[in-house]
């Protein structure tokens, strides 16, 4: 393809048309339980490598950079919309799912993947780590569309888990990748433990500190132009993300906690900024899915249809339920809650972003790993996403008009 197509005007025109077309066709799709973001992904594939318009794109580093940047804003917006008064009653079980649950998914899923794909155990665990997180955007785009109000604090549990499990999944992805690169005969997973506590501690402290600092700035720096407040917050988000990364902390955890701090305190133009960052979150998600759709080579995905489908089914019916049941046993959750939380383990863009990480570091079989992950995401959203409403009603977890009074404790 001629390089003339890559001029700034052409890229902006193609990008705007992709966004416009995706938004137009997203409304009919969500009526069938398919998140709008999957539509963006499909449009990216249609325009991308081997698609109808064959816009060649193969830049893993660019895709990962855009993905990480976008995910930072998505997590911040998620934190901004999280009300502490509602989630504190499910704090322990949400964090247990986001940590122990993720670890169990990696272990159980890794062994399943090993038998399905023939990958060695390390690469199987790596693939398990990549697909271990639950995507908040995918879950709540469906639940909001269906207007589901659930019993037993399930919505709060899912909200906290899906917002807090990305740092754990990223840590395990990066950690296992580093172990593979060491190429040792007897890898020592225990060496990851100090690094885990260091990253999470630094990420938590930076998120809290920058949240406090941001509140002080927003309430003490008077700006005559209201439109500058979101610009100021954007600068604080990017500073938090980059500084935390520089000192070795979890950047994703830091921006999520920063978002929670701002969302649960008053500051100048708060209401307008919440609406603004909700739009930014959707824009980032759309861009992320379009870019990832462009990055995919559909003809290569056909080769992993069998392993991809079996891996998806193993994660849905074995790894996720085992991890959820063991995690929630500590809190004496009902079997209905366990089953539903197990089913709502949707995968989204995050695993696809994390799947690019091994490719950038030259891990063997990273191409097949990426293609399997992509297949797992599509299968998960189409199978689980289209049945969330039916499963919730089947388990009798949907609140009726008489039971919608769910006051926070």
Helices and strands as residue ranges (DSSP letters): G 3-6, H 8-30, H 36-47, H 60-80, H 84-87, G 88-90, H 91-96, I 97-101, H 102-117, H 121-130, H 136-146, H 154-182, H 191-220, H 228-246, H 251-263, H 270-295, H 298-302, H 305-314, I 315-319, H 320-329, H 335-343, H 349-360, H 366-385, H 388-394, G 401-403
